């Protein structure tokens, strides 16, 4: 068989595989309860940022990590009472981290979102409940196809009231028997660094690529299997 005839299809196949791999990694460059989990290194938040007043109404912030921030940002922006969602990095050590640093997994940060919401329309408890139903709490240092500590899930409370709500919500899930283990990190809030501008509202700016990534990553299929 002619060598060119063989090499051309193989080269095309390799290019297709490389493109698929690039898209699949697009967001890249315990029975457990509160008793079973290791205590957080910090016991109080290191930073609590006051939310702005919008149209004369006081707003509030909530901090979550649910794997790829493109996806969890898109999920929260569908919830009534949420005013805006920002993608960023939190719960790490390196000041002013870049996406490249965080995605390499060496800064301690997780991809996270800061949710600006109207407490008169949606409560913190409702945000926490909504968050659980859009992640996989049964895996450690991973969410769907993204693997590494930078993709760990987390709820980062800013005061004792939020801490009590988050811990009670997690413990209720354990008691319900739905999950025998929950790896989602519950910890006091720390500095939240905004991600680069091109990450903000990525699902709107790059709809086709985002949709392919989300489908290929199996996020919605896994969420449906876990939560129905």
MIKOLTI-780372 format. One record per atom (N, C-alpha, C, O): y, x, z; residue in three letters. Coordinates in steps of 0.1 Angstrom, whole numbers, plus 5000, padded with zeros to 4 digits. Example, Ala and Ser with C-alpha at 12.3 -4.5 7.8 and 13.67 -1.06 7.14 Angstrom:
MIKOLTI-780372
494351325078Ala/495551235078Ala/496751325078Ala/496751425085Ala/497851285071Ser/498951375071Ser/500051295079Ser/501151345080Ser/
//
This chain:
MIKOLTI-780372
498850095000Unk/500050005000Unk/501250095000Unk/501350195007Unk/502350054993Unk/503550124992Unk/504150145005Unk/504250045013Unk/504650265009Unk/505150295022Unk/506450215025Unk/506650175036Unk/507250205015Unk/508450135016Unk/508249985019Unk/508949925027Unk/507149935014Unk/506749795016Unk/506449775031Unk/506649665036Unk/505749875037Unk/505349855051Unk/506549885060Unk/506749805070Unk/507349985057Unk/508350025067Unk/509549925068Unk/510049905079Unk/509849855057Unk/510949765057Unk/510749645067Unk/511649615075Unk/509549575066Unk/509349465075Unk/509249515089Unk/509749445099Unk/508649635091Unk/508649685105Unk/509949715111Unk/510249695122Unk/510849775102Unk/512249805106Unk/512949675110Unk/513649665119Unk/512749565102Unk/513449435104Unk/512849375117Unk/513649325125Unk/511549395120Unk/511049335132Unk/511549415144Unk/511849345154Unk/511749545143Unk/512249625154Unk/513749585157Unk/514149565169Unk/514449555146Unk/515849515148Unk/515949385155Unk/516749365164Unk/515049285151Unk/515049155157Unk/514649165172Unk/515249095180Unk/513649245175Unk/513249265189Unk/514449325197Unk/514649285209Unk/515149415192Unk/516249485199Unk/517349385202Unk/517949385212Unk/517649295192Unk/518649195193Unk/518249095204Unk/519149055212Unk/517049055204Unk/516548965214Unk/516649025228Unk/517048955238Unk/516249155229Unk/516349215242Unk/517749235247Unk/518049215259Unk/518649255238Unk/520049265242Unk/520549135247Unk/521349135257Unk/520249025241Unk/520648895246Unk/520048855259Unk/520648795267Unk/518748895260Unk/518048865273Unk/518648935285Unk/518548885296Unk/519249045283Unk/519849125293Unk/521349115293Unk/522049205297Unk/521849005287Unk/523248995285Unk/524048995298Unk/525249045297Unk/523548945308Unk/524348945321Unk/524049065329Unk/524349075341Unk/523349175323Unk/523049295330Unk/523949415324Unk/524549325317Unk/524549545320Unk/525349635311Unk/524749635299Unk/525249705290Unk/511848355548Unk/510848445548Unk/509948355554Unk/508748385556Unk/506148185559Unk/507248085562Unk/508348165568Unk/508148235578Unk/509648155562Unk/510748225567Unk/511848125571Unk/512048025564Unk/512648155581Unk/513748075586Unk/514748165591Unk/514748285588Unk/515748115598Unk/516848195603Unk/516248295614Unk/516748405616Unk/515048255620Unk/514448345629Unk/513748465622Unk/513748575627Unk/513148435610Unk/512448535603Unk/513248625595Unk/512748735591Unk/514548605593Unk/515348685585Unk/515948795593Unk/516248775605Unk/516148915587Unk/516849025593Unk/518248985596Unk/518848925587Unk/518849025607Unk/520248985610Unk/521149065600Unk/520849175597Unk/522249005597Unk/523249075589Unk/523849185596Unk/523949185608Unk/524249295589Unk/524849405595Unk/526149375601Unk/526549425612Unk/526949275595Unk/528149235601Unk/527949095607Unk/527149025603Unk/528749065617Unk/528648935624Unk/529848855622Unk/529848735625Unk/530848905616Unk/532048835613Unk/532548865599Unk/532348975595Unk/533248775593Unk/533748805579Unk/534748925580Unk/535548935590Unk/534749005570Unk/535749115569Unk/536949075562Unk/538049135563Unk/536948955554Unk/538048915547Unk/537948765545Unk/536948715540Unk/539048695548Unk/539048545545Unk/540348525538Unk/541448545544Unk/540348485526Unk/541548465517Unk/541948325518Unk/541048235515Unk/543148295521Unk/543648155521Unk/543748105507Unk/544248165497Unk/543247985505Unk/543247915492Unk/544647865489Unk/545347825499Unk/545047855477Unk/546347795473Unk/546447645475Unk/545447575477Unk/547647605475Unk/547947455475Unk/548147415461Unk/548847475453Unk/547347315457Unk/547447265443Unk/547947115443Unk/547347035449Unk/549047095436Unk/549646965435Unk/549946905449Unk/549746785451Unk/550346995458Unk/550746955471Unk/549546935480Unk/549646885492Unk/548346965476Unk/547146945484Unk/546447075487Unk/546347165479Unk/546147095500Unk/545447215504Unk/544047225498Unk/543247135499Unk/543747345493Unk/542447375487Unk/541647465497Unk/542147505507Unk/540447495493Unk/539647585501Unk/538747665491Unk/538447625480Unk/538347785496Unk/537447865488Unk/536047865494Unk/535847845506Unk/535047885486Unk/533647905490Unk/533048015481Unk/533348025470Unk/532148095488Unk/531648215481Unk/530148205480Unk/529448185489Unk/529648215467Unk/528148205465Unk/527748315455Unk/528548355447Unk/526448345455Unk/525848435445Unk/524548375440Unk/523748335448Unk/524448355427Unk/523248285422Unk/522748355409Unk/522448285400Unk/522748485409Unk/522248555397Unk/523448565388Unk/524648585392Unk/523248565375Unk/524248585365Unk/525448495368Unk/525348375368Unk/526648555370Unk/527748475373Unk/528248385362Unk/528948285364Unk/527948425349Unk/528348335339Unk/527648195341Unk/528348085339Unk/526448195345Unk/525648065347Unk/526147985359Unk/526347865358Unk/526248055370Unk/526547975383Unk/528047935382Unk/528347825388Unk/528848005375Unk/530247965373Unk/530247835365Unk/530947735368Unk/529447835354Unk/529347715345Unk/528847595353Unk/529347485351Unk/527847615362Unk/527247505370Unk/528247445379Unk/528447325380Unk/528947535387Unk/529947475396Unk/531147405390Unk/531747315396Unk/531547455378Unk/532647385372Unk/532347245367Unk/533247175362Unk/531047205367Unk/530647065364Unk/530746975376Unk/530746855374Unk/530947025388Unk/530946945400Unk/532246885403Unk/533246955404Unk/532346755405Unk/533546685409Unk/534146745422Unk/533346765431Unk/535446765422Unk/536046815433Unk/536246965433Unk/537047025440Unk/535647035423Unk/535847175421Unk/537047195412Unk/537047135401Unk/537947275416Unk/539147295408Unk/539047405398Unk/539447395387Unk/538447515403Unk/538247635394Unk/537147725400Unk/536947715412Unk/536547805392Unk/535547905396Unk/535848035390Unk/536048045378Unk/535848145398Unk/536048275393Unk/534748365395Unk/534148355405Unk/534448445385Unk/533348535386Unk/533848665392Unk/534948715389Unk/532948725400Unk/533348855406Unk/532148925413Unk/530948895411Unk/532549015422Unk/531549095429Unk/531849085444Unk/533049095448Unk/530749075453Unk/531049075467Unk/529749135474Unk/528749165468Unk/529949155487Unk/528849205496Unk/528349345493Unk/527249375494Unk/529349425488Unk/528949565485Unk/529849665492Unk/530649625501Unk/529749795489Unk/530449895495Unk/531549965487Unk/532550015492Unk/531349975474Unk/532250045465Unk/533549975463Unk/533449855458Unk/534650025466Unk/535949955464Unk/536249945449Unk/535950035441Unk/536749825445Unk/537149805431Unk/536049835421Unk/536249915412Unk/534849775423Unk/533749815414Unk/533949755400Unk/534649655398Unk/533449825391Unk/533449775377Unk/532049705374Unk/531149725381Unk/532049635363Unk/530849565359Unk/529749675356Unk/528549645360Unk/530049785350Unk/529049885347Unk/528449935360Unk/527249965361Unk/529249955370Unk/528850015383Unk/527949905390Unk/526849945395Unk/528349785390Unk/527549675397Unk/526249655390Unk/525249645397Unk/526249645377Unk/525049615369Unk/524049725370Unk/522849705368Unk/524549855374Unk/523549965376Unk/522849955389Unk/521850015391Unk/523349865398Unk/522749835411Unk/522949945422Unk/522149945431Unk/524050015420Unk/524250125430Unk/525450095440Unk/525750175449Unk/526149985438Unk/527349965447Unk/527049865459Unk/527849855468Unk/525849805459Unk/525549705469Unk/526049565467Unk/525649475474Unk/526949555456Unk/527449425453Unk/526449325447Unk/525449375441Unk/526749205448Unk/525949105440Unk/526949035431Unk/528149015434Unk/526548995419Unk/527348905410Unk/527548775418Unk/526648715422Unk/528848735419Unk/529148615427Unk/530248535421Unk/530848565411Unk/530448415427Unk/531548335423Unk/532348285435Unk/531848265446Unk/533648275433Unk/534548215443Unk/534948075438Unk/535648065427Unk/534547975445Unk/534747835441Unk/536047785448Unk/536047785460Unk/536947745440Unk/538147675446Unk/537947525445Unk/537747475434Unk/537947465457Unk/537647315457Unk/538647235466Unk/539347295474Unk/538547105463Unk/539447015471Unk/538546955482Unk/537746875479Unk/538846985494Unk/537946935505Unk/538046785507Unk/537246725513Unk/539046725501Unk/539146575502Unk/538246505492Unk/538046385493Unk/537746585482Unk/536846525472Unk/535346575474Unk/534446495471Unk/535146695478Unk/533846755480Unk/533846845492Unk/534746915495Unk/532846825501Unk/532746905513Unk/532047035511Unk/531347055501Unk/532147125520Unk/531447255520Unk/529947225520Unk/529147295513Unk/529547135528Unk/528047105529Unk/527547055515Unk/526447085511Unk/528346975508Unk/527946935495Unk/527847045485Unk/526947055476Unk/528847145486Unk/528747265478Unk/527447345480Unk/526847385471Unk/527147355493Unk/525947435496Unk/524647365491Unk/523847425485Unk/524647235492Unk/523447155487Unk/523447175472Unk/522347185466Unk/524547165465Unk/524547175451Unk/524147315447Unk/523447335437Unk/524547415454Unk/524247555451Unk/522747575451Unk/522147635442Unk/522047525462Unk/520547545463Unk/519847495451Unk/518947555446Unk/520347375446Unk/519647315435Unk/519947375421Unk/519647315411Unk/520647485421Unk/520947555408Unk/520447705409Unk/520847785400Unk/519647735419Unk/519147875420Unk/517647865423Unk/517047755425Unk/517047985423Unk/515647995428Unk/515648075441Unk/515748195441Unk/515648005452Unk/515748075465Unk/514448145470Unk/514348215480Unk/513348135462Unk/512048185466Unk/511848335462Unk/510848395465Unk/512748395454Unk/512648535450Unk/513648625456Unk/514748585459Unk/513248755458Unk/514148855464Unk/514648945454Unk/513948995445Unk/515948975454Unk/516649065445Unk/516349025431Unk/516049115422Unk/516448905428Unk/516248855414Unk/516648705413Unk/516648635422Unk/517148675401Unk/517348535397Unk/516948525383Unk/517648575374Unk/515848445380Unk/515348425367Unk/515048555360Unk/514248635365Unk/515548585348Unk/515148705341Unk/515948825346Unk/515548935342Unk/516948805354Unk/517748925359Unk/517148975372Unk/517048905382Unk/516849105372Unk/516149165383Unk/516949275389Unk/517549355382Unk/517049285402Unk/517849395409Unk/518649335420Unk/518949215420Unk/519049415430Unk/519749365441Unk/521149305437Unk/521749225445Unk/521649345426Unk/522949295421Unk/522749145417Unk/523749075414Unk/521549095416Unk/521348955412Unk/520748875423Unk/520248765421Unk/520748925436Unk/520248855447Unk/521148725449Unk/522348735446Unk/520548625454Unk/521248505457Unk/521848515471Unk/521248575480Unk/522948445473Unk/523648455487Unk/524648345489Unk/525248295480Unk/524748315502Unk/525848225506Unk/526648305516Unk/526148355526Unk/527948315514Unk/528748405522Unk/529848325530Unk/530848275524Unk/529548295542Unk/530348215550Unk/531648285555Unk/531648405557Unk/532748195557Unk/534048255561Unk/534448215575Unk/535448265580Unk/533648135581Unk/533948095595Unk/532648035602Unk/531648015595Unk/532748005614Unk/531547965621Unk/531047825616Unk/529847795616Unk/532047735612Unk/531647605607Unk/530847625595Unk/529747555593Unk/531247705585Unk/530547735573Unk/529147795576Unk/528147765570Unk/529147885586Unk/527847955589Unk/526847845594Unk/525747855590Unk/527347765603Unk/526447655608Unk/525847565597Unk/524647535597Unk/526747535588Unk/526347445577Unk/525247515568Unk/524247455565Unk/525547635565Unk/524647715556Unk/523347735562Unk/522247715556Unk/523347775575Unk/522047805582Unk/521247675584Unk/520047675583Unk/521947565587Unk/521247435589Unk/520647395576Unk/519547335576Unk/521347415565Unk/520847365552Unk/519647445548Unk/518647385544Unk/519647575550Unk/518447665548Unk/517247615556Unk/516147605551Unk/517547595569Unk/516447565578Unk/515847425575Unk/514647405577Unk/516747335571Unk/516247205566Unk/515247215554Unk/514247145554Unk/515547305545Unk/514747325534Unk/513347385538Unk/512347335533Unk/513347475547Unk/512147525552Unk/511247415559Unk/510047405557Unk/511947335567Unk/511247235575Unk/510747125565Unk/509747055568Unk/511347105554Unk/510947005545Unk/509647035538Unk/508946945533Unk/509247165539Unk/507947205533Unk/508047225518Unk/507047265511Unk/509247215512Unk/509447235498Unk/509147385495Unk/508547415485Unk/509647475503Unk/509547615502Unk/508947675514Unk/509247645525Unk/507947775513Unk/507447845524Unk/508247965528Unk/508148025539Unk/509148005519Unk/509948125521Unk/511248115513Unk/511248055502Unk/512348155519Unk/513648155513Unk/514248295514Unk/514448345525Unk/514548355503Unk/515048495503Unk/516648495502Unk/517148605502Unk/517248385500Unk/518648375498Unk/519348435510Unk/519148405521Unk/520248525507Unk/521048595518Unk/522148505523Unk/522948455516Unk/522148495537Unk/523248425543Unk/523948535552Unk/523448595561Unk/525248555548Unk/525948665555Unk/527448635555Unk/527948545548Unk/528148695564Unk/529648675565Unk/530348725552Unk/529848815546Unk/531348665549Unk/532048705536Unk/532648835538Unk/533048885549Unk/532848905527Unk/533449035526Unk/534449035514Unk/534548925508Unk/534949145510Unk/535949145499Unk/535349095486Unk/534249135483Unk/536049005480Unk/535548945467Unk/536449015456Unk/537648995456Unk/535849085447Unk/536549155436Unk/536449065423Unk/535249035420Unk/537449035417Unk/537448965405Unk/536749045394Unk/537049165393Unk/535848985386Unk/535249055375Unk/536249075364Unk/537249005364Unk/535949155354Unk/536849175343Unk/537049045336Unk/536248945336Unk/538249035329Unk/538648915323Unk/537648855313Unk/537548735312Unk/536948935306Unk/536048885296Unk/534848805302Unk/534148735295Unk/534648825315Unk/533548755321Unk/534048615326Unk/533148525328Unk/535348595328Unk/535848465332Unk/535648365322Unk/536048385310Unk/535048245325Unk/534748145316Unk/533948195304Unk/534248145292Unk/533048285306Unk/532348335295Unk/531548235287Unk/531448245275Unk/531048135294Unk/530348025287Unk/531147945278Unk/530647885269Unk/532447945279Unk/533347875270Unk/533747965259Unk/533947925247Unk/534048095262Unk/534448185252Unk/533448235242Unk/533648265230Unk/532148235247Unk/531048285239Unk/529848185239Unk/528848215244Unk/530148065235Unk/529247955237Unk/527847975232Unk/526847945238Unk/527748025219Unk/526448045213Unk/525648155220Unk/524448135224Unk/526248265223Unk/525548375230Unk/525148335244Unk/524048365248Unk/526048265251Unk/525748225264Unk/524548125264Unk/523648135273Unk/524548025255Unk/523547925255Unk/522147995252Unk/521147955258Unk/522148085242Unk/520948155239Unk/520448235251Unk/519248235255Unk/521348305258Unk/520948385270Unk/520348295281Unk/519348325286Unk/521048185283Unk/520548095294Unk/519248035291Unk/518348025300Unk/519047995279Unk/517747935275Unk/516648045276Unk/515548025281Unk/516948165270Unk/515948275270Unk/515548325284Unk/514448365286Unk/516548315293Unk/516348365307Unk/515448265315Unk/514948295325Unk/515348145310Unk/514448045316Unk/515047985329Unk/514347925337Unk/516347985330Unk/517047945342Unk/516847795344Unk/516347745355Unk/517147715334Unk/517047565336Unk/515647515337Unk/515347425345Unk/514747585330Unk/513247545331Unk/512747575345Unk/512047495351Unk/513147685351Unk/512747725365Unk/513347625375Unk/512647585385Unk/514647605373Unk/515347515383Unk/514647375383Unk/514447305393Unk/514347325371Unk/513647195370Unk/512347195376Unk/511947095383Unk/511547305375Unk/510247315381Unk/510347315396Unk/509547255403Unk/511447385402Unk/511547395416Unk/512147265422Unk/511747225433Unk/513147205415Unk/513847095421Unk/513646955415Unk/513946855421Unk/512946955404Unk/512646825397Unk/513746775389Unk/513646675383Unk/
//
